[in-house]
Amino acid sequence: MSRTQNKRIDTPSAKPLKPVGVKTRVLFVCMGNICRSPMAKGVFDSMVKAAGLSDLVVSDSAGTHGFHAGEPADPRAVAAAQKRGYDLTEHVARKVELADFSEYDYILTMDWDNLALLQRSSPRGLQHKLQLLMRFATEFEAATISDPYHGGNQGFEQALDYIEDACNGLMEVVRRRASMVAAA
């Protein structure tokens, strides 16, 4: 045997893989930003906090129209959310801004009309971020979340049922992103 065959060759071991959380930014969008999208943000933020992912997940909400900009969430939305343990009292309505398209990873609309409006105003190359929130639902088969604004309290309850379902599915995506591994 030659000397090199008997000699142990030390090679630097590969660096161990360690979790590197991928930050996720989510924007929930409805028409006026006083009912569905603030409820979605409230539900989602609660789930993110419970999962211990507050450092890795950021969310906001906005409307495709600015006619409620600066206003709080609809009192019926606040009451329905509060009954389920979600706090919307700090919400201030705003309109979607051009910067939102590049700032957020997911821009999730409540219905087809708002999705179409955002598709028309989205800068080229960023439309892949636009989706319906109900795409993440696993329990309900509805494609959209109806606007409860012109109805009674039952509409807000149904909207929350759909939102909770879809946000549960969205949390699975967020958890996967938060636990992605990369070479250190």
N, C-alpha and C positions, 0 to 999 in steps of 0.2 A: 504494500500500500504506500502510496505517496503521502507526503506530509500533509498536503491539503485535504486529503480524504479523511484523515484522522482528526484534523483540526475542526473544532466546532466553529461554524461561521455565524457570527451574530449579525443579524439584520435588524434594522430598526423596525419594531413592531408597528403595524398600522395604527394610526390614531383611532381610539375607540369612537364609535358613533354616539353622540349624545343628543338628546332632544333639543331642538332649537325651534321654539314656537314661531309659527308664521302668523303675523298680525293680520287680522281680518277686519275690514271696515264695511259696514252694511248700512245702506240708506233705504228706509221704507217710504214709499210714496203713494199718496192718494190725491184726490182733487184739491181739497182746501186745507189739508193738514190740521184738521181739528177733530177727526173721528178715528178712522181706521188706521192711518199711519202712526199717530201717537199711541194708539192702543198696541199696535205691533211692536213699537219701540219699547213700551213699558213691559210687555210680556217677555220680549227677547232679553232685555236688560236684566230682568229678574232671573231668567234661566242662566244667563252668562255669569251672574254673580253667584248663583247656587253651584255652578260648575267650577268656580274658582278661576275663571278665565278673564276677569276684568282687565288684567294687564295686557291681554292679547286681542281683545275684541272691543271695537268701538262701533256704536250705532247712533243714528240720528234719523229724523223723519222730516219730510218736506212735502209740499203740494205742487201740483203742476200749474195751479192758478194761485195768484197772490191776493185774492179778495179777502182772506182772513189773516193775512200777515200781521204779526204782532199780537194776535189774540191768543187766549188760553184754549185748551182743549174744550170741546163741547161738554157741558155739565153732565149730560147723559152718558157720554163716554167715560168721564171721570168716575161717575157713580158705579157704572157697570164694572169698570176695571178695579175700583176700590173694593167691591164686594168679593173679588177674587184675589185680593192682596197685591194689586199693582198700583203704583203711584204715578199719576199723570199731572200732579199739581204744579210741577215746575215747567211744564211744556209751554212753549211760545211758538206759534205757527210761523212758518216761513215758506217761501217759494223755492223750488229747485233752481240752483245757480249753475252756470256753465262749469265752474270749478268742481262741482260735485261729480261730474262724469269721470274726471281723472282721479279724484280723491278716494272714491269708494270702489271696493272690489265687487260688491253685489249691490245693484239698485233694483229693489223689489217692489213692484207695483201691485195694487189690490185688484185691478180690473184691466180689461182689454183697452178701454178708451185711454186710460192714463199711460199704459204701455205704448200705445201708438203715438201719443203726444211726445213721449220721451224718445222714441225711435226716430221721429222726425227732427228733433232738436239735438240729438246726440252727435258729438263730433265723430268724424270718420275714424274707424278703428276702435271705438269704445262701445259699440252697440252690444257686444257679447256680454257685457255686464248687466244688461237689462233682462229681467225675467219677471214672471208672475210669482208672487209669494206662494200661492197655492201649489206651485210646482213641487214644493217640499212636503206637502201634506201626505200623510200615510193612512189616515182614518177616513177623511171625507174626500169624496170624488169630485167636488165642485172645482171648476177651473178658476173661479174668481170669488172675491168677497164683496157682496153687495153693499152699497152705500146705505147705512142706516139713518142718515141725516133727516130724511123726510118721513121716517116711520116712527114707530113706538119703541119702547124699551126692548122688546123681543128682538128687534133687528140688531141692537147693540150686543145682546147676549149671543145671538147666532154668529155675528162677526167675531166675537171673542172666541167662540168654540173653534171656528175655522183658523183664526190667528194662532191659538195655542197649538193646534195640530200642526200647522205649517212651521211654526217656530221650533217645535220639537224636532221635526225633520231637518230644519236648517242647523240646529245645534249639532247634529251628527256630522255635518260637513265642517262646521267650525271646530269641533273636537279633533277631527282628522287633521285639519290644517294646523291646529295648535300643537299637535303631537308629532308633526313631521320631523324626521331626523336628517341631519346633514353632517358631513365630516367636520370635525372640530378644527 
